[in-house]
């Protein structure tokens, strides 16, 4: 899809699967550029229903990642 470090893409109303019962989705692609000498090994591809907004899709996914880690800590990290 042409995603390289330091770039992002946003594809609107993309048919993701040929199976019936699934609608069209937006696809957000993001690969962070080099930051403080560190380069990520790969980018993110996100299937999203946040219509037409690349930054909001990425920010939502970042928040979700932190929330899932918090739930894991609360369940199995000894906090019960």
mmCIF file of the N, C-alpha and C atoms, coordinates in Angstrom:
data_MODEL
# 
_entry.id   MODEL 
# 
loop_
_atom_site.group_PDB 
_atom_site.id 
_atom_site.type_symbol 
_atom_site.label_atom_id 
_atom_site.label_alt_id 
_atom_site.label_comp_id 
_atom_site.label_asym_id 
_atom_site.label_entity_id 
_atom_site.label_seq_id 
_atom_site.pdbx_PDB_ins_code 
_atom_site.Cartn_x 
_atom_site.Cartn_y 
_atom_site.Cartn_z 
_atom_site.occupancy 
_atom_site.B_iso_or_equiv 
_atom_site.pdbx_formal_charge 
_atom_site.auth_seq_id 
_atom_site.auth_comp_id 
_atom_site.auth_asym_id 
_atom_site.auth_atom_id 
_atom_site.pdbx_PDB_model_num 
ATOM 1   N N  . UNK A 1 1  ? 0.826   -1.206  0.000  1.00 0.00 ? 1  UNK A N  1 
ATOM 2   C CA . UNK A 1 1  ? 0.000   0.000   0.000  1.00 0.00 ? 1  UNK A CA 1 
ATOM 3   C C  . UNK A 1 1  ? 0.862   1.258   0.000  1.00 0.00 ? 1  UNK A C  1 
ATOM 4   N N  . UNK A 1 2  ? 2.153   1.096   -0.059 1.00 0.00 ? 2  UNK A N  1 
ATOM 5   C CA . UNK A 1 2  ? 3.026   2.251   -0.179 1.00 0.00 ? 2  UNK A CA 1 
ATOM 6   C C  . UNK A 1 2  ? 3.369   2.941   1.125  1.00 0.00 ? 2  UNK A C  1 
ATOM 7   N N  . UNK A 1 3  ? 3.180   2.282   2.256  1.00 0.00 ? 3  UNK A N  1 
ATOM 8   C CA . UNK A 1 3  ? 3.478   2.886   3.551  1.00 0.00 ? 3  UNK A CA 1 
ATOM 9   C C  . UNK A 1 3  ? 4.961   2.726   3.859  1.00 0.00 ? 3  UNK A C  1 
ATOM 10  N N  . UNK A 1 4  ? 5.640   3.845   4.064  1.00 0.00 ? 4  UNK A N  1 
ATOM 11  C CA . UNK A 1 4  ? 7.064   3.854   4.407  1.00 0.00 ? 4  UNK A CA 1 
ATOM 12  C C  . UNK A 1 4  ? 7.241   4.745   5.634  1.00 0.00 ? 4  UNK A C  1 
ATOM 13  N N  . UNK A 1 5  ? 8.376   4.634   6.329  1.00 0.00 ? 5  UNK A N  1 
ATOM 14  C CA . UNK A 1 5  ? 8.584   5.462   7.529  1.00 0.00 ? 5  UNK A CA 1 
ATOM 15  C C  . UNK A 1 5  ? 8.358   6.951   7.258  1.00 0.00 ? 5  UNK A C  1 
ATOM 16  N N  . UNK A 1 6  ? 7.606   7.569   8.168  1.00 0.00 ? 6  UNK A N  1 
ATOM 17  C CA . UNK A 1 6  ? 7.328   8.995   8.074  1.00 0.00 ? 6  UNK A CA 1 
ATOM 18  C C  . UNK A 1 6  ? 6.112   9.341   7.228  1.00 0.00 ? 6  UNK A C  1 
ATOM 19  N N  . UNK A 1 7  ? 5.321   8.336   6.815  1.00 0.00 ? 7  UNK A N  1 
ATOM 20  C CA . UNK A 1 7  ? 4.158   8.610   5.983  1.00 0.00 ? 7  UNK A CA 1 
ATOM 21  C C  . UNK A 1 7  ? 2.872   8.089   6.619  1.00 0.00 ? 7  UNK A C  1 
ATOM 22  N N  . UNK A 1 8  ? 1.766   8.549   6.081  1.00 0.00 ? 8  UNK A N  1 
ATOM 23  C CA . UNK A 1 8  ? 0.455   8.055   6.505  1.00 0.00 ? 8  UNK A CA 1 
ATOM 24  C C  . UNK A 1 8  ? -0.467  8.060   5.295  1.00 0.00 ? 8  UNK A C  1 
ATOM 25  N N  . UNK A 1 9  ? -1.486  7.204   5.345  1.00 0.00 ? 9  UNK A N  1 
ATOM 26  C CA . UNK A 1 9  ? -2.489  7.153   4.284  1.00 0.00 ? 9  UNK A CA 1 
ATOM 27  C C  . UNK A 1 9  ? -3.859  7.041   4.934  1.00 0.00 ? 9  UNK A C  1 
ATOM 28  N N  . UNK A 1 10 ? -4.876  7.416   4.197  1.00 0.00 ? 10 UNK A N  1 
ATOM 29  C CA . UNK A 1 10 ? -6.245  7.252   4.674  1.00 0.00 ? 10 UNK A CA 1 
ATOM 30  C C  . UNK A 1 10 ? -7.116  6.913   3.476  1.00 0.00 ? 10 UNK A C  1 
ATOM 31  N N  . UNK A 1 11 ? -7.668  5.719   3.457  1.00 0.00 ? 11 UNK A N  1 
ATOM 32  C CA . UNK A 1 11 ? -8.519  5.253   2.367  1.00 0.00 ? 11 UNK A CA 1 
ATOM 33  C C  . UNK A 1 11 ? -9.963  5.245   2.848  1.00 0.00 ? 11 UNK A C  1 
ATOM 34  N N  . UNK A 1 12 ? -10.818 5.945   2.136  1.00 0.00 ? 12 UNK A N  1 
ATOM 35  C CA . UNK A 1 12 ? -12.216 6.127   2.538  1.00 0.00 ? 12 UNK A CA 1 
ATOM 36  C C  . UNK A 1 12 ? -13.114 5.102   1.852  1.00 0.00 ? 12 UNK A C  1 
ATOM 37  N N  . UNK A 1 13 ? -14.101 4.572   2.622  1.00 0.00 ? 13 UNK A N  1 
ATOM 38  C CA . UNK A 1 13 ? -15.123 3.672   2.095  1.00 0.00 ? 13 UNK A CA 1 
ATOM 39  C C  . UNK A 1 13 ? -14.510 2.516   1.302  1.00 0.00 ? 13 UNK A C  1 
ATOM 40  N N  . UNK A 1 14 ? -13.652 1.761   1.957  1.00 0.00 ? 14 UNK A N  1 
ATOM 41  C CA . UNK A 1 14 ? -12.962 0.648   1.330  1.00 0.00 ? 14 UNK A CA 1 
ATOM 42  C C  . UNK A 1 14 ? -13.677 -0.652  1.650  1.00 0.00 ? 14 UNK A C  1 
ATOM 43  N N  . UNK A 1 15 ? -13.885 -1.467  0.638  1.00 0.00 ? 15 UNK A N  1 
ATOM 44  C CA . UNK A 1 15 ? -14.488 -2.779  0.855  1.00 0.00 ? 15 UNK A CA 1 
ATOM 45  C C  . UNK A 1 15 ? -13.388 -3.690  1.371  1.00 0.00 ? 15 UNK A C  1 
ATOM 46  N N  . UNK A 1 16 ? -13.555 -4.192  2.579  1.00 0.00 ? 16 UNK A N  1 
ATOM 47  C CA . UNK A 1 16 ? -12.497 -4.938  3.252  1.00 0.00 ? 16 UNK A CA 1 
ATOM 48  C C  . UNK A 1 16 ? -12.583 -6.437  3.008  1.00 0.00 ? 16 UNK A C  1 
ATOM 49  N N  . UNK A 1 17 ? -13.782 -6.939  2.824  1.00 0.00 ? 17 UNK A N  1 
ATOM 50  C CA . UNK A 1 17 ? -13.966 -8.376  2.630  1.00 0.00 ? 17 UNK A CA 1 
ATOM 51  C C  . UNK A 1 17 ? -15.057 -8.611  1.585  1.00 0.00 ? 17 UNK A C  1 
ATOM 52  N N  . UNK A 1 18 ? -14.933 -9.670  0.785  1.00 0.00 ? 18 UNK A N  1 
ATOM 53  C CA . UNK A 1 18 ? -15.966 -9.950  -0.210 1.00 0.00 ? 18 UNK A CA 1 
ATOM 54  C C  . UNK A 1 18 ? -17.223 -10.592 0.381  1.00 0.00 ? 18 UNK A C  1 
ATOM 55  N N  . UNK A 1 19 ? -17.180 -10.991 1.662  1.00 0.00 ? 19 UNK A N  1 
ATOM 56  C CA . UNK A 1 19 ? -18.327 -11.641 2.291  1.00 0.00 ? 19 UNK A CA 1 
ATOM 57  C C  . UNK A 1 19 ? -19.465 -10.654 2.505  1.00 0.00 ? 19 UNK A C  1 
ATOM 58  N N  . UNK A 1 20 ? -20.671 -11.156 2.387  1.00 0.00 ? 20 UNK A N  1 
ATOM 59  C CA . UNK A 1 20 ? -21.848 -10.320 2.643  1.00 0.00 ? 20 UNK A CA 1 
ATOM 60  C C  . UNK A 1 20 ? -21.993 -10.091 4.147  1.00 0.00 ? 20 UNK A C  1 
ATOM 61  N N  . UNK A 1 21 ? -22.619 -8.977  4.487  1.00 0.00 ? 21 UNK A N  1 
ATOM 62  C CA . UNK A 1 21 ? -22.856 -8.669  5.887  1.00 0.00 ? 21 UNK A CA 1 
ATOM 63  C C  . UNK A 1 21 ? -21.859 -7.679  6.455  1.00 0.00 ? 21 UNK A C  1 
ATOM 64  N N  . UNK A 1 22 ? -20.825 -7.369  5.698  1.00 0.00 ? 22 UNK A N  1 
ATOM 65  C CA . UNK A 1 22 ? -19.838 -6.394  6.140  1.00 0.00 ? 22 UNK A CA 1 
ATOM 66  C C  . UNK A 1 22 ? -19.931 -5.170  5.247  1.00 0.00 ? 22 UNK A C  1 
ATOM 67  N N  . UNK A 1 23 ? -19.923 -4.019  5.853  1.00 0.00 ? 23 UNK A N  1 
ATOM 68  C CA . UNK A 1 23 ? -19.988 -2.785  5.079  1.00 0.00 ? 23 UNK A CA 1 
ATOM 69  C C  . UNK A 1 23 ? -18.610 -2.300  4.700  1.00 0.00 ? 23 UNK A C  1 
ATOM 70  N N  . UNK A 1 24 ? -18.580 -1.118  4.145  1.00 0.00 ? 24 UNK A N  1 
ATOM 71  C CA . UNK A 1 24 ? -17.310 -0.487  3.809  1.00 0.00 ? 24 UNK A CA 1 
ATOM 72  C C  . UNK A 1 24 ? -16.735 0.206   5.030  1.00 0.00 ? 24 UNK A C  1 
ATOM 73  N N  . UNK A 1 25 ? -15.428 0.222   5.121  1.00 0.00 ? 25 UNK A N  1 
ATOM 74  C CA . UNK A 1 25 ? -14.732 0.850   6.236  1.00 0.00 ? 25 UNK A CA 1 
ATOM 75  C C  . UNK A 1 25 ? -13.674 1.803   5.699  1.00 0.00 ? 25 UNK A C  1 
ATOM 76  N N  . UNK A 1 26 ? -13.162 2.638   6.567  1.00 0.00 ? 26 UNK A N  1 
ATOM 77  C CA . UNK A 1 26 ? -12.006 3.450   6.232  1.00 0.00 ? 26 UNK A CA 1 
ATOM 78  C C  . UNK A 1 26 ? -10.764 2.723   6.738  1.00 0.00 ? 26 UNK A C  1 
ATOM 79  N N  . UNK A 1 27 ? -9.662  2.856   6.011  1.00 0.00 ? 27 UNK A N  1 
ATOM 80  C CA . UNK A 1 27 ? -8.398  2.256   6.424  1.00 0.00 ? 27 UNK A CA 1 
ATOM 81  C C  . UNK A 1 27 ? -7.401  3.375   6.662  1.00 0.00 ? 27 UNK A C  1 
ATOM 82  N N  . UNK A 1 28 ? -6.853  3.413   7.864  1.00 0.00 ? 28 UNK A N  1 
ATOM 83  C CA . UNK A 1 28 ? -5.834  4.390   8.214  1.00 0.00 ? 28 UNK A CA 1 
ATOM 84  C C  . UNK A 1 28 ? -4.499  3.660   8.294  1.00 0.00 ? 28 UNK A C  1 
ATOM 85  N N  . UNK A 1 29 ? -3.495  4.188   7.643  1.00 0.00 ? 29 UNK A N  1 
ATOM 86  C CA . UNK A 1 29 ? -2.154  3.623   7.711  1.00 0.00 ? 29 UNK A CA 1 
ATOM 87  C C  . UNK A 1 29 ? -1.208  4.678   8.250  1.00 0.00 ? 29 UNK A C  1 
ATOM 88  N N  . UNK A 1 30 ? -0.338  4.292   9.163  1.00 0.00 ? 30 UNK A N  1 
ATOM 89  C CA . UNK A 1 30 ? 0.556   5.261   9.799  1.00 0.00 ? 30 UNK A CA 1 
ATOM 90  C C  . UNK A 1 30 ? 1.870   4.575   10.147 1.00 0.00 ? 30 UNK A C  1 
ATOM 91  N N  . UNK A 1 31 ? 2.966   5.173   9.746  1.00 0.00 ? 31 UNK A N  1 
ATOM 92  C CA . UNK A 1 31 ? 4.292   4.678   10.110 1.00 0.00 ? 31 UNK A CA 1 
ATOM 93  C C  . UNK A 1 31 ? 5.087   5.875   10.594 1.00 0.00 ? 31 UNK A C  1 
ATOM 94  N N  . UNK A 1 32 ? 5.344   5.876   11.857 1.00 0.00 ? 32 UNK A N  1 
ATOM 95  C CA . UNK A 1 32 ? 6.048   6.989   12.491 1.00 0.00 ? 32 UNK A CA 1 
ATOM 96  C C  . UNK A 1 32 ? 7.447   7.129   11.910 1.00 0.00 ? 32 UNK A C  1 
ATOM 97  N N  . UNK A 1 33 ? 7.876   8.353   11.714 1.00 0.00 ? 33 UNK A N  1 
ATOM 98  C CA . UNK A 1 33 ? 9.220   8.616   11.229 1.00 0.00 ? 33 UNK A CA 1 
ATOM 99  C C  . UNK A 1 33 ? 10.253  8.405   12.326 1.00 0.00 ? 33 UNK A C  1 
ATOM 100 N N  . UNK A 1 34 ? 11.505  8.541   11.985 1.00 0.00 ? 34 UNK A N  1 
ATOM 101 C CA . UNK A 1 34 ? 12.581  8.367   12.954 1.00 0.00 ? 34 UNK A CA 1 
ATOM 102 C C  . UNK A 1 34 ? 12.457  9.419   14.047 1.00 0.00 ? 34 UNK A C  1 
ATOM 103 N N  . UNK A 1 35 ? 12.578  8.991   15.305 1.00 0.00 ? 35 UNK A N  1 
ATOM 104 C CA . UNK A 1 35 ? 12.450  9.887   16.445 1.00 0.00 ? 35 UNK A CA 1 
ATOM 105 C C  . UNK A 1 35 ? 13.548  9.555   17.446 1.00 0.00 ? 35 UNK A C  1 
ATOM 106 N N  . UNK A 1 36 ? 14.407  10.522  17.722 1.00 0.00 ? 36 UNK A N  1 
ATOM 107 C CA . UNK A 1 36 ? 15.533  10.332  18.641 1.00 0.00 ? 36 UNK A CA 1 
ATOM 108 C C  . UNK A 1 36 ? 16.331  9.074   18.302 1.00 0.00 ? 36 UNK A C  1 
ATOM 109 N N  . UNK A 1 37 ? 16.707  8.963   17.073 1.00 0.00 ? 37 UNK A N  1 
ATOM 110 C CA . UNK A 1 37 ? 17.538  7.892   16.528 1.00 0.00 ? 37 UNK A CA 1 
ATOM 111 C C  . UNK A 1 37 ? 16.801  6.559   16.432 1.00 0.00 ? 37 UNK A C  1 
ATOM 112 N N  . UNK A 1 38 ? 15.591  6.459   16.951 1.00 0.00 ? 38 UNK A N  1 
ATOM 113 C CA . UNK A 1 38 ? 14.853  5.200   16.921 1.00 0.00 ? 38 UNK A CA 1 
ATOM 114 C C  . UNK A 1 38 ? 13.879  5.183   15.749 1.00 0.00 ? 38 UNK A C  1 
ATOM 115 N N  . UNK A 1 39 ? 13.880  4.078   15.025 1.00 0.00 ? 39 UNK A N  1 
ATOM 116 C CA . UNK A 1 39 ? 12.951  3.890   13.919 1.00 0.00 ? 39 UNK A CA 1 
ATOM 117 C C  . UNK A 1 39 ? 12.107  2.643   14.178 1.00 0.00 ? 39 UNK A C  1 
ATOM 118 N N  . UNK A 1 40 ? 10.779  2.776   14.099 1.00 0.00 ? 40 UNK A N  1 
ATOM 119 C CA . UNK A 1 40 ? 9.890   1.633   14.275 1.00 0.00 ? 40 UNK A CA 1 
ATOM 120 C C  . UNK A 1 40 ? 10.111  0.638   13.137 1.00 0.00 ? 40 UNK A C  1 
ATOM 121 N N  . UNK A 1 41 ? 9.939   -0.663  13.436 1.00 0.00 ? 41 UNK A N  1 
ATOM 122 C CA . UNK A 1 41 ? 10.153  -1.710  12.445 1.00 0.00 ? 41 UNK A CA 1 
ATOM 123 C C  . UNK A 1 41 ? 9.040   -1.779  11.409 1.00 0.00 ? 41 UNK A C  1 
ATOM 124 N N  . UNK A 1 42 ? 7.835   -1.388  11.800 1.00 0.00 ? 42 UNK A N  1 
ATOM 125 C CA . UNK A 1 42 ? 6.711   -1.453  10.878 1.00 0.00 ? 42 UNK A CA 1 
ATOM 126 C C  . UNK A 1 42 ? 5.657   -0.430  11.256 1.00 0.00 ? 42 UNK A C  1 
ATOM 127 N N  . UNK A 1 43 ? 4.759   -0.184  10.320 1.00 0.00 ? 43 UNK A N  1 
ATOM 128 C CA . UNK A 1 43 ? 3.689   0.780   10.551 1.00 0.00 ? 43 UNK A CA 1 
ATOM 129 C C  . UNK A 1 43 ? 2.414   0.113   11.019 1.00 0.00 ? 43 UNK A C  1 
ATOM 130 N N  . UNK A 1 44 ? 1.389   0.929   11.227 1.00 0.00 ? 44 UNK A N  1 
ATOM 131 C CA . UNK A 1 44 ? 0.074   0.441   11.654 1.00 0.00 ? 44 UNK A CA 1 
ATOM 132 C C  . UNK A 1 44 ? -0.896  0.551   10.491 1.00 0.00 ? 44 UNK A C  1 
ATOM 133 N N  . UNK A 1 45 ? -1.748  -0.441  10.357 1.00 0.00 ? 45 UNK A N  1 
ATOM 134 C CA . UNK A 1 45 ? -2.919  -0.363  9.484  1.00 0.00 ? 45 UNK A CA 1 
ATOM 135 C C  . UNK A 1 45 ? -4.128  -0.543  10.382 1.00 0.00 ? 45 UNK A C  1 
ATOM 136 N N  . UNK A 1 46 ? -5.023  0.417   10.369 1.00 0.00 ? 46 UNK A N  1 
ATOM 137 C CA . UNK A 1 46 ? -6.192  0.385   11.240 1.00 0.00 ? 46 UNK A CA 1 
ATOM 138 C C  . UNK A 1 46 ? -7.467  0.368   10.402 1.00 0.00 ? 46 UNK A C  1 
ATOM 139 N N  . UNK A 1 47 ? -8.338  -0.578  10.684 1.00 0.00 ? 47 UNK A N  1 
ATOM 140 C CA . UNK A 1 47 ? -9.662  -0.617  10.081 1.00 0.00 ? 47 UNK A CA 1 
ATOM 141 C C  . UNK A 1 47 ? -10.553 0.195   11.013 1.00 0.00 ? 47 UNK A C  1 
ATOM 142 N N  . UNK A 1 48 ? -11.132 1.277   10.530 1.00 0.00 ? 48 UNK A N  1 
ATOM 143 C CA . UNK A 1 48 ? -11.798 2.217   11.420 1.00 0.00 ? 48 UNK A CA 1 
ATOM 144 C C  . UNK A 1 48 ? -13.167 2.651   10.899 1.00 0.00 ? 48 UNK A C  1 
ATOM 145 N N  . UNK A 1 49 ? -14.002 3.091   11.808 1.00 0.00 ? 49 UNK A N  1 
ATOM 146 C CA . UNK A 1 49 ? -15.280 3.686   11.429 1.00 0.00 ? 49 UNK A CA 1 
ATOM 147 C C  . UNK A 1 49 ? -15.303 5.171   11.784 1.00 0.00 ? 49 UNK A C  1 
ATOM 148 N N  . UNK A 1 50 ? -14.160 5.729   12.146 1.00 0.00 ? 50 UNK A N  1 
ATOM 149 C CA . UNK A 1 50 ? -14.037 7.168   12.375 1.00 0.00 ? 50 UNK A CA 1 
ATOM 150 C C  . UNK A 1 50 ? -13.902 7.794   10.985 1.00 0.00 ? 50 UNK A C  1 
ATOM 151 N N  . UNK A 1 51 ? -14.974 8.371   10.496 1.00 0.00 ? 51 UNK A N  1 
ATOM 152 C CA . UNK A 1 51 ? -15.067 8.748   9.092  1.00 0.00 ? 51 UNK A CA 1 
ATOM 153 C C  . UNK A 1 51 ? -14.182 9.950   8.748  1.00 0.00 ? 51 UNK A C  1 
ATOM 154 N N  . UNK A 1 52 ? -13.265 9.731   7.803  1.00 0.00 ? 52 UNK A N  1 
ATOM 155 C CA . UNK A 1 52 ? -12.497 10.809  7.209  1.00 0.00 ? 52 UNK A CA 1 
ATOM 156 C C  . UNK A 1 52 ? -11.482 11.509  8.088  1.00 0.00 ? 52 UNK A C  1 
ATOM 157 N N  . UNK A 1 53 ? -11.050 10.875  9.176  1.00 0.00 ? 53 UNK A N  1 
ATOM 158 C CA . UNK A 1 53 ? -10.137 11.571  10.082 1.00 0.00 ? 53 UNK A CA 1 
ATOM 159 C C  . UNK A 1 53 ? -8.966  10.684  10.487 1.00 0.00 ? 53 UNK A C  1 
ATOM 160 N N  . UNK A 1 54 ? -7.849  10.888  9.863  1.00 0.00 ? 54 UNK A N  1 
ATOM 161 C CA . UNK A 1 54 ? -6.656  10.097  10.139 1.00 0.00 ? 54 UNK A CA 1 
ATOM 162 C C  . UNK A 1 54 ? -6.164  10.312  11.566 1.00 0.00 ? 54 UNK A C  1 
ATOM 163 N N  . UNK A 1 55 ? -5.971  11.553  11.963 1.00 0.00 ? 55 UNK A N  1 
ATOM 164 C CA . UNK A 1 55 ? -5.416  11.839  13.293 1.00 0.00 ? 55 UNK A CA 1 
ATOM 165 C C  . UNK A 1 55 ? -6.319  11.300  14.407 1.00 0.00 ? 55 UNK A C  1 
ATOM 166 N N  . UNK A 1 56 ? -7.623  11.473  14.277 1.00 0.00 ? 56 UNK A N  1 
ATOM 167 C CA . UNK A 1 56 ? -8.541  10.988  15.310 1.00 0.00 ? 56 UNK A CA 1 
ATOM 168 C C  . UNK A 1 56 ? -8.516  9.461   15.383 1.00 0.00 ? 56 UNK A C  1 
ATOM 169 N N  . UNK A 1 57 ? -8.401  8.783   14.248 1.00 0.00 ? 57 UNK A N  1 
ATOM 170 C CA . UNK A 1 57 ? -8.321  7.318   14.236 1.00 0.00 ? 57 UNK A CA 1 
ATOM 171 C C  . UNK A 1 57 ? -7.071  6.837   14.962 1.00 0.00 ? 57 UNK A C  1 
ATOM 172 N N  . UNK A 1 58 ? -5.949  7.466   14.690 1.00 0.00 ? 58 UNK A N  1 
ATOM 173 C CA . UNK A 1 58 ? -4.683  7.076   15.327 1.00 0.00 ? 58 UNK A CA 1 
ATOM 174 C C  . UNK A 1 58 ? -4.711  7.379   16.818 1.00 0.00 ? 58 UNK A C  1 
ATOM 175 N N  . UNK A 1 59 ? -5.207  8.561   17.191 1.00 0.00 ? 59 UNK A N  1 
ATOM 176 C CA . UNK A 1 59 ? -5.288  8.927   18.611 1.00 0.00 ? 59 UNK A CA 1 
ATOM 177 C C  . UNK A 1 59 ? -6.196  7.974   19.387 1.00 0.00 ? 59 UNK A C  1 
ATOM 178 N N  . UNK A 1 60 ? -7.316  7.566   18.778 1.00 0.00 ? 60 UNK A N  1 
ATOM 179 C CA . UNK A 1 60 ? -8.222  6.615   19.435 1.00 0.00 ? 60 UNK A CA 1 
ATOM 180 C C  . UNK A 1 60 ? -7.544  5.282   19.671 1.00 0.00 ? 60 UNK A C  1 
ATOM 181 N N  . UNK A 1 61 ? -6.777  4.823   18.686 1.00 0.00 ? 61 UNK A N  1 
ATOM 182 C CA . UNK A 1 61 ? -6.079  3.542   18.829 1.00 0.00 ? 61 UNK A CA 1 
ATOM 183 C C  . UNK A 1 61 ? -5.004  3.619   19.911 1.00 0.00 ? 61 UNK A C  1 
ATOM 184 N N  . UNK A 1 62 ? -4.290  4.741   19.990 1.00 0.00 ? 62 UNK A N  1 
ATOM 185 C CA . UNK A 1 62 ? -3.274  4.910   21.041 1.00 0.00 ? 62 UNK A CA 1 
ATOM 186 C C  . UNK A 1 62 ? -3.927  4.855   22.428 1.00 0.00 ? 62 UNK A C  1 
ATOM 187 N N  . UNK A 1 63 ? -5.074  5.520   22.587 1.00 0.00 ? 63 UNK A N  1 
ATOM 188 C CA . UNK A 1 63 ? -5.785  5.484   23.873 1.00 0.00 ? 63 UNK A CA 1 
ATOM 189 C C  . UNK A 1 63 ? -6.235  4.071   24.202 1.00 0.00 ? 63 UNK A C  1 
ATOM 190 N N  . UNK A 1 64 ? -6.763  3.378   23.205 1.00 0.00 ? 64 UNK A N  1 
ATOM 191 C CA . UNK A 1 64 ? -7.246  2.010   23.435 1.00 0.00 ? 64 UNK A CA 1 
ATOM 192 C C  . UNK A 1 64 ? -6.109  1.100   23.882 1.00 0.00 ? 64 UNK A C  1 
ATOM 193 N N  . UNK A 1 65 ? -4.927  1.255   23.302 1.00 0.00 ? 65 UNK A N  1 
ATOM 194 C CA . UNK A 1 65 ? -3.781  0.432   23.695 1.00 0.00 ? 65 UNK A CA 1 
ATOM 195 C C  . UNK A 1 65 ? -3.443  0.625   25.166 1.00 0.00 ? 65 UNK A C  1 
ATOM 196 N N  . UNK A 1 66 ? -3.472  1.870   25.624 1.00 0.00 ? 66 UNK A N  1 
ATOM 197 C CA . UNK A 1 66 ? -3.187  2.151   27.031 1.00 0.00 ? 66 UNK A CA 1 
ATOM 198 C C  . UNK A 1 66 ? -4.264  1.611   27.956 1.00 0.00 ? 66 UNK A C  1 
ATOM 199 N N  . UNK A 1 67 ? -5.517  1.709   27.537 1.00 0.00 ? 67 UNK A N  1 
ATOM 200 C CA . UNK A 1 67 ? -6.633  1.215   28.347 1.00 0.00 ? 67 UNK A CA 1 
ATOM 201 C C  . UNK A 1 67 ? -6.556  -0.302  28.483 1.00 0.00 ? 67 UNK A C  1 
ATOM 202 N N  . UNK A 1 68 ? -6.257  -1.004  27.386 1.00 0.00 ? 68 UNK A N  1 
ATOM 203 C CA . UNK A 1 68 ? -6.156  -2.463  27.450 1.00 0.00 ? 68 UNK A CA 1 
ATOM 204 C C  . UNK A 1 68 ? -5.027  -2.899  28.378 1.00 0.00 ? 68 UNK A C  1 
ATOM 205 N N  . UNK A 1 69 ? -3.898  -2.189  28.355 1.00 0.00 ? 69 UNK A N  1 
ATOM 206 C CA . UNK A 1 69 ? -2.797  -2.515  29.257 1.00 0.00 ? 69 UNK A CA 1 
ATOM 207 C C  . UNK A 1 69 ? -3.205  -2.296  30.715 1.00 0.00 ? 69 UNK A C  1 
ATOM 208 N N  . UNK A 1 70 ? -3.975  -1.226  30.974 1.00 0.00 ? 70 UNK A N  1 
ATOM 209 C CA . UNK A 1 70 ? -4.442  -0.953  32.332 1.00 0.00 ? 70 UNK A CA 1 
ATOM 210 C C  . UNK A 1 70 ? -5.375  -2.063  32.822 1.00 0.00 ? 70 UNK A C  1 
ATOM 211 N N  . UNK A 1 71 ? -6.316  -2.505  31.965 1.00 0.00 ? 71 UNK A N  1 
ATOM 212 C CA . UNK A 1 71 ? -7.220  -3.583  32.351 1.00 0.00 ? 71 UNK A CA 1 
ATOM 213 C C  . UNK A 1 71 ? -6.447  -4.861  32.651 1.00 0.00 ? 71 UNK A C  1 
ATOM 214 N N  . UNK A 1 72 ? -5.430  -5.166  31.854 1.00 0.00 ? 72 UNK A N  1 
ATOM 215 C CA . UNK A 1 72 ? -4.627  -6.360  32.097 1.00 0.00 ? 72 UNK A CA 1 
ATOM 216 C C  . UNK A 1 72 ? -3.947  -6.260  33.464 1.00 0.00 ? 72 UNK A C  1 
ATOM 217 N N  . UNK A 1 73 ? -3.387  -5.105  33.767 1.00 0.00 ? 73 UNK A N  1 
ATOM 218 C CA . UNK A 1 73 ? -2.743  -4.908  35.072 1.00 0.00 ? 73 UNK A CA 1 
ATOM 219 C C  . UNK A 1 73 ? -3.741  -5.092  36.213 1.00 0.00 ? 73 UNK A C  1 
ATOM 220 N N  . UNK A 1 74 ? -4.933  -4.545  36.027 1.00 0.00 ? 74 UNK A N  1 
ATOM 221 C CA . UNK A 1 74 ? -5.947  -4.643  37.087 1.00 0.00 ? 74 UNK A CA 1 
ATOM 222 C C  . UNK A 1 74 ? -6.448  -6.067  37.276 1.00 0.00 ? 74 UNK A C  1 
ATOM 223 N N  . UNK A 1 75 ? -6.511  -6.853  36.206 1.00 0.00 ? 75 UNK A N  1 
ATOM 224 C CA . UNK A 1 75 ? -7.039  -8.220  36.308 1.00 0.00 ? 75 UNK A CA 1 
ATOM 225 C C  . UNK A 1 75 ? -5.988  -9.214  36.780 1.00 0.00 ? 75 UNK A C  1 
ATOM 226 N N  . UNK A 1 76 ? -4.802  -9.182  36.156 1.00 0.00 ? 76 UNK A N  1 
ATOM 227 C CA . UNK A 1 76 ? -3.803  -10.226 36.442 1.00 0.00 ? 76 UNK A CA 1 
ATOM 228 C C  . UNK A 1 76 ? -2.518  -9.684  37.028 1.00 0.00 ? 76 UNK A C  1 
ATOM 229 N N  . UNK A 1 77 ? -2.464  -8.402  37.284 1.00 0.00 ? 77 UNK A N  1 
ATOM 230 C CA . UNK A 1 77 ? -1.242  -7.786  37.794 1.00 0.00 ? 77 UNK A CA 1 
ATOM 231 C C  . UNK A 1 77 ? -1.161  -7.731  39.303 1.00 0.00 ? 77 UNK A C  1 
ATOM 232 N N  . UNK A 1 78 ? -2.045  -8.441  39.978 1.00 0.00 ? 78 UNK A N  1 
ATOM 233 C CA . UNK A 1 78 ? -1.998  -8.466  41.429 1.00 0.00 ? 78 UNK A CA 1 
ATOM 234 C C  . UNK A 1 78 ? -2.916  -7.474  42.105 1.00 0.00 ? 78 UNK A C  1 
ATOM 235 N N  . UNK A 1 79 ? -3.640  -6.669  41.309 1.00 0.00 ? 79 UNK A N  1 
ATOM 236 C CA . UNK A 1 79 ? -4.527  -5.684  41.923 1.00 0.00 ? 79 UNK A CA 1 
ATOM 237 C C  . UNK A 1 79 ? -5.904  -6.248  42.210 1.00 0.00 ? 79 UNK A C  1 
ATOM 238 N N  . UNK A 1 80 ? -6.312  -7.274  41.487 1.00 0.00 ? 80 UNK A N  1 
ATOM 239 C CA . UNK A 1 80 ? -7.618  -7.946  41.643 1.00 0.00 ? 80 UNK A CA 1 
ATOM 240 C C  . UNK A 1 80 ? -8.741  -6.917  41.726 1.00 0.00 ? 80 UNK A C  1 
# 
